[in-house]
Amino acid sequence: MGILNSEKIIKLTIWFLSLLAIMLFSTLITMKVILKGDVVRVPDLKGKSVEEARKELAHIGLYLVQKSTEFSMNIPAGKIMGQEPEPGSKIKRNKEVKVIVSAGKKKVKVPNLIGKDLLLAENILKKLNLKRGIIVQTHSSKYSAGKIMAQSPEGGLEVESGTPVSLLVSQGQEEEKFIMPDLIGKKLDSTIPLLQKLGFKIGIIRYTHYPGLEPGIIIKQLPLSGYRVYKSNLISLEVSK
């Protein structure tokens, strides 16, 4: 009788321990599922607007906090340029994701470059992190060669950092043009004083034998007769000897 009771007690004990083990295992599995459901992966918010990022985070149980605003040369104003935690990180629900929002490019006041030398103007633009835009040159009686006559954007305007500034540069006063006369067959001694009196410059004079001509007669000229020339152009001659 005592032996039967002992066996019954042992069976009951084993059954109870087995039931307890099953309950503990089920509890552990349930807790793991619950805990796993509370962890989410942080999405990549870079390049998105604050409102877009806020909606995406709310969908997975996270909320957005704007940490700061910074200037950026590449990210447009209002777009997210950085975040904490980094994309792909695993965090629990109801946690915050801090973001850095772009303020766009830094604003710069365009300097007044009118009347300045081109080289100086380029250095000023470089120091202000502005770019040199299109350079156009034209003659001017008001500004000497190399001076800035006009600019776009105008001086005093606020623009984004890196904005190109186009410049109109003076080439100085345009020289008066002349039609090159025909000097062939004329005497050198009388032609040179006349050209110099008119303000022309004499270049190379080369002497060569030319059958049938007396010495000192012009047989070739550069520029050729009929060409448009400036007084600064050198006139080269070939003369009989």
C-alpha positions as CSV (number, residue, x, y, z in Angstrom):
1,M,0.0,0.0,0.0
2,G,2.8,2.4,0.9
3,I,4.7,1.5,-2.3
4,L,1.6,2.4,-4.4
5,N,1.3,5.7,-2.7
6,S,5.0,6.5,-3.3
7,E,4.7,5.7,-7.1
8,K,1.6,7.9,-7.3
9,I,3.4,10.7,-5.6
10,I,6.4,10.4,-8.0
11,K,4.1,10.4,-11.0
12,L,2.3,13.5,-9.8
13,T,5.6,15.2,-9.1
14,I,6.8,14.4,-12.6
15,W,3.6,15.6,-14.2
16,F,3.7,18.8,-12.1
17,L,7.3,19.5,-13.1
18,S,6.6,18.9,-16.7
19,L,3.6,21.2,-16.6
20,L,5.7,23.9,-14.9
21,A,8.5,23.5,-17.6
22,I,5.9,23.9,-20.4
23,M,4.5,27.0,-18.7
24,L,7.9,28.5,-18.2
25,F,8.9,27.8,-21.9
26,S,5.6,29.3,-23.1
27,T,6.2,32.4,-20.9
28,L,9.7,32.8,-22.3
29,I,8.5,32.5,-25.9
30,T,5.7,35.0,-25.3
31,M,8.1,37.5,-23.6
32,K,10.5,37.1,-26.5
33,V,7.8,37.8,-29.1
34,I,6.6,40.8,-27.1
35,L,10.1,42.2,-26.7
36,K,10.9,41.6,-30.3
37,G,7.7,43.4,-31.3
38,D,8.9,46.5,-29.3
39,V,12.1,46.8,-31.4
40,V,12.1,48.6,-34.8
41,R,14.7,49.4,-37.4
42,V,15.4,53.2,-37.9
43,P,14.7,54.2,-41.5
44,D,17.0,56.5,-43.6
45,L,15.5,60.0,-43.3
46,K,18.2,61.9,-45.2
47,G,16.9,64.0,-48.1
48,K,13.3,63.9,-46.8
49,S,11.3,66.9,-45.5
50,V,10.6,67.1,-41.7
51,E,6.9,66.3,-42.3
52,E,7.7,63.3,-44.5
53,A,10.1,61.9,-41.8
54,R,7.7,62.6,-39.0
55,K,4.9,60.6,-40.7
56,E,7.3,57.7,-41.5
57,L,8.6,57.5,-37.9
58,A,5.0,57.7,-36.5
59,H,4.0,54.7,-38.6
60,I,6.6,52.5,-36.8
61,G,6.1,54.0,-33.3
62,L,8.9,56.5,-33.2
63,Y,8.8,60.3,-33.0
64,L,11.0,63.0,-34.5
65,V,13.0,65.7,-32.7
66,Q,14.7,68.5,-34.7
67,K,18.2,68.7,-33.2
68,S,19.6,71.7,-35.2
69,T,19.7,73.5,-38.5
70,E,22.9,73.9,-40.5
71,F,24.0,75.3,-43.8
72,S,24.7,72.9,-46.6
73,M,26.2,73.3,-50.1
74,N,24.4,70.1,-51.4
75,I,21.2,69.5,-49.4
76,P,18.3,71.8,-50.2
77,A,16.8,74.0,-47.4
78,G,14.2,72.1,-45.3
79,K,15.6,68.6,-46.1
80,I,17.1,66.4,-43.5
81,M,20.9,66.1,-43.7
82,G,21.7,64.0,-40.7
83,Q,20.1,61.8,-38.0
84,E,20.7,60.0,-34.7
85,P,20.5,57.0,-34.5
86,E,22.0,56.2,-37.9
87,P,19.8,54.5,-40.5
88,G,19.5,50.7,-39.9
89,S,19.9,51.0,-36.1
90,K,17.5,49.0,-33.9
91,I,15.7,50.8,-31.1
92,K,12.6,50.3,-29.0
93,R,9.3,51.9,-29.9
94,N,8.3,55.3,-28.4
95,K,11.9,56.5,-28.7
96,E,13.0,59.7,-30.4
97,V,15.0,60.1,-33.6
98,K,17.0,63.4,-33.7
99,V,17.5,65.1,-37.1
100,I,19.6,67.9,-38.5
101,V,17.8,70.0,-41.0
102,S,19.5,71.9,-43.9
103,A,19.2,75.6,-44.0
104,G,20.4,75.6,-47.6
105,K,23.4,77.4,-48.9
106,K,24.8,80.2,-46.7
107,K,23.8,83.7,-47.8
108,V,26.4,86.1,-49.1
109,K,26.2,89.8,-49.9
110,V,27.5,90.4,-53.5
111,P,30.3,93.0,-53.4
112,N,30.3,96.0,-55.6
113,L,33.0,95.3,-58.2
114,I,32.4,98.3,-60.6
115,G,35.7,100.1,-61.4
116,K,37.9,97.4,-59.9
117,D,40.6,95.4,-61.8
118,L,39.5,92.0,-63.0
119,L,42.2,90.2,-61.0
120,L,41.2,92.0,-57.8
121,A,37.5,91.3,-58.5
122,E,38.2,87.6,-58.9
123,N,40.1,87.4,-55.6
124,I,37.3,89.2,-53.8
125,L,34.7,86.7,-55.2
126,K,36.9,83.8,-54.2
127,K,37.3,85.0,-50.6
128,L,33.5,85.4,-50.3
129,N,33.0,81.8,-51.8
130,L,31.3,83.2,-54.9
131,K,32.2,82.0,-58.3
132,R,33.4,83.9,-61.4
133,G,30.6,83.8,-63.9
134,I,30.7,84.7,-67.6
135,I,33.3,87.3,-68.6
136,V,32.4,89.6,-71.5
137,Q,34.9,92.2,-72.8
138,T,34.1,95.4,-74.8
139,H,35.7,98.7,-75.6
140,S,34.9,101.7,-73.4
141,S,35.9,105.4,-73.3
142,K,34.9,105.6,-69.7
143,Y,36.8,102.7,-68.2
144,S,40.5,101.8,-68.8
145,A,41.4,98.3,-70.0
146,G,40.9,95.6,-67.4
147,K,38.3,97.5,-65.3
148,I,34.9,96.1,-64.4
149,M,32.1,98.1,-66.1
150,A,29.1,96.1,-65.0
151,Q,28.2,93.0,-63.0
152,S,25.3,90.5,-62.5
153,P,24.0,90.0,-59.8
154,E,24.4,93.7,-58.7
155,G,26.4,94.6,-55.7
156,G,24.6,94.6,-52.4
157,L,22.2,91.7,-53.2
158,E,22.1,88.6,-51.0
159,V,22.7,85.4,-52.8
160,E,23.5,81.8,-51.9
161,S,27.1,80.8,-51.4
162,G,28.7,79.6,-54.6
163,T,26.6,81.8,-56.9
164,P,28.4,82.9,-60.1
165,V,28.9,86.6,-60.7
166,S,29.2,87.6,-64.4
167,L,31.3,90.6,-65.3
168,L,31.6,93.1,-68.1
169,V,35.2,94.1,-68.5
170,S,36.6,97.1,-70.4
171,Q,39.1,96.7,-73.2
172,G,39.8,100.4,-73.1
173,Q,39.0,102.9,-75.8
174,E,38.9,101.4,-79.2
175,E,41.6,102.4,-81.5
176,E,40.8,104.3,-84.7
177,K,41.0,102.1,-87.8
178,F,42.7,103.1,-91.1
179,I,42.8,101.6,-94.6
180,M,46.4,100.6,-95.4
181,P,47.6,102.7,-98.4
182,D,49.5,101.2,-101.3
183,L,53.2,101.9,-100.8
184,I,54.6,99.7,-103.6
185,G,56.8,101.7,-105.9
186,K,57.2,104.6,-103.6
187,K,60.6,105.8,-102.3
188,L,61.5,104.7,-98.8
189,D,63.1,108.0,-97.8
190,S,59.9,110.0,-98.4
191,T,57.4,107.3,-97.2
192,I,58.8,106.6,-93.7
193,P,58.7,110.3,-92.4
194,L,55.1,110.5,-93.7
195,L,54.0,107.3,-92.0
196,Q,55.7,108.4,-88.7
197,K,54.1,111.8,-88.9
198,L,50.6,110.1,-89.2
199,G,51.4,108.1,-86.1
200,F,52.2,104.7,-87.6
201,K,55.0,102.5,-86.4
202,I,57.7,101.0,-88.7
203,G,58.6,97.4,-88.1
204,I,61.2,95.4,-90.1
205,I,62.8,96.9,-93.2
206,R,64.5,94.3,-95.4
207,Y,66.7,95.2,-98.4
208,T,66.9,92.9,-101.4
209,H,68.2,93.1,-105.0
210,Y,65.4,93.8,-107.6
211,P,66.5,94.0,-111.2
212,G,65.6,97.2,-113.0
213,L,64.9,99.3,-109.8
214,E,67.0,101.9,-108.3
215,P,67.9,101.5,-104.6
216,G,65.3,102.6,-102.0
217,I,62.1,101.7,-103.8
218,I,59.5,99.8,-101.8
219,I,58.7,96.4,-103.5
220,K,56.7,94.6,-100.7
221,Q,54.6,95.7,-97.7
222,L,52.8,94.2,-94.7
223,P,50.0,94.8,-93.9
224,L,48.9,94.7,-97.6
225,S,47.2,97.6,-99.3
226,G,43.5,97.9,-98.5
227,Y,43.6,96.1,-95.1
228,R,42.1,97.8,-92.0
229,V,44.9,98.6,-89.6
230,Y,45.4,100.4,-86.3
231,K,48.2,102.8,-85.6
232,S,49.7,100.3,-83.1
233,N,50.2,97.8,-86.0
234,L,53.8,97.5,-87.2
235,I,54.4,98.2,-90.9
236,S,57.1,95.9,-92.4
237,L,58.7,96.8,-95.7
238,E,60.9,95.2,-98.3
239,V,63.1,97.7,-100.3
240,S,65.3,97.5,-103.3
241,K,69.0,97.9,-102.9
